[in-house]
Amino acid sequence: MNPAAVPTPLEDVQGDGRWLSMHNRFVSQARESEPDVVFVGDSLVANLQSTDLWEKWFAPMHSLNFGIGGDQTQHVLWRLKNGELEFIRPKAVVVLVGTNNHGHSAQEVAGGITEICHTIRDKQPKSYIIVLTLLPRGEKPNPLREKNRQINELMKEAVRDIDLCQVVNIDRDLVMQDGSIDHRDMYDYLHLTWQGYRRAFEPVFELLTQLLHENDKVILNDATLASPASDNPPSDNPSPCAE
């Protein structure tokens, strides 16, 4: 049995119940909202909501953010099977999780992500599933960065047969020619700065714009989709997102 693909709630080792409280809040939000887009995952998803990009790009899409820092695949899987996808009919579900699965092999993590996609498909048969590649981590090349690369390759192959499921590469230009990562993109070499979020999530914004307007004749007849950089771009505030 793959432990990364078995729905498991996070153990409350700190004793404050925050994880379950956040999950319950997400379930309530799902019951009370009519989102077109749902983001699920770990801190890289959660912190996105604290950026100008969320307000400029994703909030207008009627998006919900179900990210919890530290979550692993089995935790997200438990959340999705326990209410976070009930009561709603989003047009797209965006998934980013797996970099925290330190106790699992690349094969197991890819299996966990694949199980998440199957769960989304079962609960939301008409929604697009957008799976984001795991980001590189560490200032310089290291085993964890290589593991994430392997997970991405395995995941792309594993989800190929899932209907309406697409993998989006979000690590473009984050690794420089010498193999290092700039702190201006990832301030602690794991989490993204505002600049890093813009670079990583621009293709997500573009794809969601296309999907949400697939029946819009204006966009369908337009040869090129307007770049978010030229369409009401966020301010050039270089400060990193909240940790």
WOPE-V756877 format. One record per run of one state. SS is the DSSP state (~ for helix, > for strand, _ for the rest). FROM is the first residue (numbers start at 1). TO is the last residue. Records with the same first field share a line. If there is no record, write none. Layout:
# WOPE-V756877
SS=FROM-TO / FROM-TO
This chain:
# WOPE-V756877
_=1-2 / 6-17 / 33-36 / 42-42 / 51-51 / 62-62 / 68-72 / 85-91 / 97-105 / 124-127 / 133-142 / 159-164 / 169-174 / 176-180 / 182-185 / 187-191 / 193-193 / 213-216 / 221-243
~=3-5 / 18-32 / 43-50 / 52-61 / 73-84 / 106-123 / 143-158 / 194-212 / 217-220
>=37-41 / 63-67 / 92-96 / 128-132 / 165-168 / 175-175 / 181-181 / 186-186 / 192-192
